Amino acid sequence: MRALRYYGKGDIRLEQVEEPRVRPGWVKVKPAFVGICGTDLHEYLGGNNLIPKPGHPHPITQETSPVTLGHEFSGFVEETGDGITDLHQGERVCVQPTIYCNDCDSCKRNMHNACTRNGFIGLSGWGGGLADYIAVPRSAVWKLPENVSLEFGGKFYSSSKWCLWLLTNPALVEPLAVGFHAVSIAPVIHPIPAGTALLVLGGGPIGLSVIQAILAQADSSDDPPLIVVSEPSKARQNFAREFGAQHVVDPLRQDLVTEVQKLTGGRGCDVVLDAAGVQSGLDEAMQCLRAGGTVVNIAVWEKRATLEMNQLTFRERAYIGCATYNNQDFGHVLQAMASGRIRPGAMITRMIDIEDIEDKGFRALIEEKDTQVKIMVDMGRIRRKDSAVVVSGEGGGREVVV
């Protein structure tokens, strides 16, 4: 079968590998849609970080590079192992890619996301979504609600071409779960009441997921919390507005602290959610917080960050980390998608085939980073072959590459 294998910095190869066998308690899945994550891109550009290096196997999978990539994916049940009676061939599923030991102190406290030996399917071993088949533990498989489709909805005819309005592609559940978890651990009243002010740093896939998570966890859709986004890219600014941010600030052209003070009547924000991981953004975030406010860090930092500790101490502010998502967040996101509170499909800016993944996927995310948000790989060529381009909205345009 085909599989996209990661060998090291700048070295990914589409190869033929042996098809996985299903074992007792495991499920064989045929991937349908797979998102290219920023983590995949960091490994591609910087070399092995989360992906275990040769000679240093992952403590649970016992694998090192080369590994099969792809940890944001949906698909169909192909086969089930002995002992599984609640899943059947052909059912639509998405996969929660976290790997954990279930034995350490964190796991025993239901903090599997903070397992001392954690990893990710599609990075740490056990195969990945960028393959024709993958076998995963039953605990990693989420059955999709009936009204959450693998396919796209709302087709309409325009300019002599079929255009697709992307609605609820469940391959986006993984990044959405990151945003949902970050908002859920923010120390504010839940559901989040009107009048709460939240600042989101970064308008990429995770920042956009945070915006949607805030609105999904809001007390009222008619009177939502104040959401301010800091993002320099014009296209991503438009995406942030489209997904519900009331105010967007360009930190390269505007003074973020001044703008936040104006928008909050001089009070400052209750919470800052950092999906950017940039020192200048962190410095400004601390000044944007009201007394008693909290910064929730979601970003994976490439460099060591510094904190002005007196900014915390004298205003009783807090800084907390957010480790991906827990075992409940996937279910919460699927429920929000099923109810229509989250409609993330517009995050998809390009759809490609796996054969084109390096040029039209990885290279595009590097060279077109200001306009691309989420590039999706159609593993089964499920989309219509006569679908050409999706163009619309303020989001800077969306295209389906065929």
N, C-alpha and C positions, 0 to 999 in steps of 0.2 A: 504494500500500500504506500501512498505518498505521505511524506512527513517533512515539515520544515525543521531542520536541525540547526541548533546553535553550537558553533565550534569555538568561538571566541570573538574578540573585538573585530567588528566589520566582516565577520565570516559566518553567513547563514547559507544553508544549502538545502534545496528541495531534493530529497532522496527517496529511494525505495527501501522500506524497512519491513520487518516481519509484523504481521497483524497481531494485535494483542489477544491473548486468551482470557476468557472470563473465568474467575475463580469464585468459590463460595462467598456470598455476601457482597459481591461486586457486580457492577453493571457495565455492559459494553454500549457505548454511545457512538452514533454517527453524527459528527458535528455538522451544523448547517451554516451558522454565521459566527465569525470570530472577530473580535475587535483587536486592533493593534494598540497596546497600552504604552503609556510613557515609560513604564518600567522596562518593557521590551526594548524601547529605543535607547534607554540609558545603558543597558547591557550591550547593545549593538555598538554604541559610540565609545563606551568607556571600558569594555571588557568585563570579565566575570566579577560580579558583585554579589547579587542574590543567587546567581547560578553557581553551583559548587565547581571549584577548579579541579582539574585532574590531580589526583593524589589526596584530595580533601573531600571525600564523599559526604553527601547529606546524611545526617545521623538517622533519619527514618527511612528514606528511599534507598540509601547506599549508592546513589548515582552521582556521576559527575558529568561535565560536558564531554561529548556532545549530548544535548537533551533536545527533546521536541518542544517547540514554543507554543504559546497560545493558552491564556488563562481566563479570557473573557469570552465565553461561548455558550451557544444553545444548540440543540440538536434533537435527534430521535433515539429512543431506546432501540437498540439492535438485538440485544440478548441479555438475559439475566442469569446470574449464578444461583447455585443451590441456596435455598433458604429465603429467597426473595419472592414474595407473593403479591406485593402491592404495586408493581410496575410490570408493564407488558410491552411487547414489541410494537414499535410504531408510535408510542406515546411521546408527546412533546415535552422536553425537559430543558433546564439550564443547570449548569454545574457550578457549585461553590468550590473554588479551587484550594482552599486552605488545607494544609497538611499539619497535623498536630499529634502529639504522643498520647493524649488522654490520661496521662499518668503524673505529670508534674504538678506543682502547687497551683500554677495558673489554670491549668485544665480542670483541676478538681474544684476550682472556684468559678467554673463556667467562663473563664477568660481564655478560651481556646485561641483567640487571636493574638494573645501574648504568650503562647506556649514557648518554653525555653528552647525547644527544638523545632520550631515551626518552619514551614516552607510553603511552597505553592505548586500545585499541579501546573505544568506548563513552564516552570522555571527550575524547580528542584528535582524533577523526575516524575515517574508514573505517566509518561507521555504528555501530550498537550492537545489543545483543540485544533491546532494547525496540522491535522492529519486526517486521513479518511476514517479512522476509528480510534477510540481511546477506551480503556477500561479504568473505572474509578470505584471507590467504595460507595455503597448505597447511601451512606450518610452525606455524601457530597452532591447528591442528585435531588433537584427540586422539580416536581411535576408542575407544569404551567397551568394556571387557571384557564377555563374554557375560552374566555374572551381576551386572553393575551396570546397573540398569534406570533408564530415564527415569521409569517409573511407580512407584507406591507398592506396598509389599508388606504381607502379613500382615493382610488385611482380616478383621475379626471383627464380629459383630453384638452390639450392646449398646444398651439403653434405646430399642428400636424404631427405631434409626437406624444406618446404616452408619458405622463408625468406622475410621479409617485410621491404622495405625502407620507413620509415615514413616521409611523406612530409608536408602536410598542414593540420594538425588536428586543426580545429578552436577552440577547447577548450583551445588552447594556446594563443588565441587573448588577453585575459585579462592580463597575465604577459607581453606580447609583447607591449601592450598599455602603461604599466608603463614605459618601456624602451623608447618607442617612444616619450612619453610626456617629459621625462627627457632630451632627446636630443633636442627636439624642443624648450625648454625654455633656453637651454644653449646659452649664449650670443656670438655666433659666426655667421658668414655669412651663410645663408641657400639659396640654397643647399651648403653643407659644402665643401669648395674647398680643393684641394690637398695642402699639406703643413701644414694644420691644425693638431696639435698634441693633442690627447685626451688620458687620462689615466683613465682606468676603475678599480676600486677597487672591487674585488670579481668576481669569475667565476661561481657562482650559477645561478639559473634560471633567476634572474633579470639582473645580469651582462651579461649573454649570450644574453638576450633580448636587452640590451643596445648596444652590439656589432652589432647586426643585424640592429638595428634602425639607428646607425651611417652610416652603409653602404647603407641602404635604403634612407637616406637623403643626401647622398654624391653627389657632383656635377658630378662625373664621376666614373663609376665602373672600368675603366681601370687605373685610377690614384687616388686611394682612399686616404682619410686622414690617418695619422699615428695613429694606435690604439695600445696602450700598455696596457696589463692587468697584474694586481698584484694578484696572486692566489697561495697558497701553495700546494693544492691538485694536484697530478700528473694527475689524470684522468680529472679533470676540466681544467687543463692547456691544455690538448689535445683537449677538447671540444672548448676552447676559440680559439685555432689555427684553428680548423675545421670550425668555424663560421666566421673567417676572421681577427682575431687579428694578426698583423704582428710580434709582440714581446710579449712574456710572461715572467714575472719575478717572481721568487719564493722569497717572502719577508723574508722567514726564512733562506734562504741560500745566498741571494744576497742583496746588498745595493740598495734599490729601487731608492733613490735620485741620486746616482751615475749613475745607468743604464739609467735613464730618461735623465740626462744631456748628456750622451754619444749619445743617440739616437736622441736627438734634437739639437745636435751641441752646447750644453751649453745654449740654449735658455729657455728650460723648456716647460711645457705643457700649452696650451691655456685653457683647461678645464679638471677638474678631476670630474668624476662621481662616487660617493661613494655608492656602493651597498653592502658594508660589515658592516659598522657601528662599527668599532673597533678603539679605541683611538690611538693605534700605527699607524694605517693606515692613520688616519686623520692628525696626526703630520707629517708623511712623505709626505702626499699629499700637505700640505701647502708649503713644501720646494721644491716640484716638479713643482709648478706653476711659470710661468713667471710673470713679473710685469703686472698688469691689468688682470690677469687670474681669473677664477672663479671655486669654488668647488660647484657642484650640489649634494645635499644630497638626496638620494633616500631611504636610509636605515631607518628602524624603530629601534631606539637604545634601548637597554635593560638597559643601565646605562647612567647617566648624562655625557655628553661630555664636554671637556674643549677646548677652543680656545686660541691660543697665539695671542692676538689682535694686537700686534705690527707687526706680520707677515702680517696682513691685511693692517694696516694703512700705513706703510712705503713703501709698494710695490703696494698700491692701488689695492689689491686683494679683491675678494668678496666671500661670502658664502651664498648660497640660498637654500631654501627647495623646494622639489618637492612632491606634494600631488597626488599620483596615476596618474590619467589621466582625461582629460576633455571629453565633449560629442562629440568631433570631432575625438579623437584619435582612437577609435574603427574603425571608417570608414576608416581612413588613413591606419591602419594596414591591414584591409581586402583588400584594394586596392593594397597594397604592396604584399600581398600574392597572389592575383589574377594575378598580373603582373610578379610574380616570383622573385621579389626583396627580398622577405623574404621567406625562406623555413625552418621552425622551427622544423619539425618533429623529427630530430635527437636529440632534447633535451629530448625526451621521453626515459627513461632508463628502464622502467618496465610497463607492462600492467597487471592489476589484476581485479578480480571480487569484488563486494562490500562486499561479505561475508568474504573476506580475508583482509579487509582494515586495521585492526589494526595491524596484524602480518606482512603482506607483504607490507603494505603501511606506516603507521605511525612509526612502530618499525624499518622498513628498513631504513627510512629516518634518524632515530636517530643513528642506529648502523652501517649503511653503508653510512654515509653522505659524505665521500670522493669520492664515486663512483656513487652514485645516484644523478640525477639532477631533473627530473620531472617524478613522478609516476602517471600514468593515470588509472582511474577506468572506465572499460567498463560496463556501466550500462545495456545495452541491449544485452550483449554478441554478439556484432556485428562482432568482429574479428572471423576468422576461428578457429574452435575448434581443427583442426589438425595443427595449427600454433604453433610451439614449441619455437624456440629461434631465435632472431635476433642478429647476432654477426657480427661485421665488423668495419672497419674504425679505426682511431686513437683515437676515443672517449672513449676507454676503454671498448667497448662492450655494446650491448643493448639486453635485453632479454624480451620476452613476456611470462609471467607466465600464464600457463593454468591449 
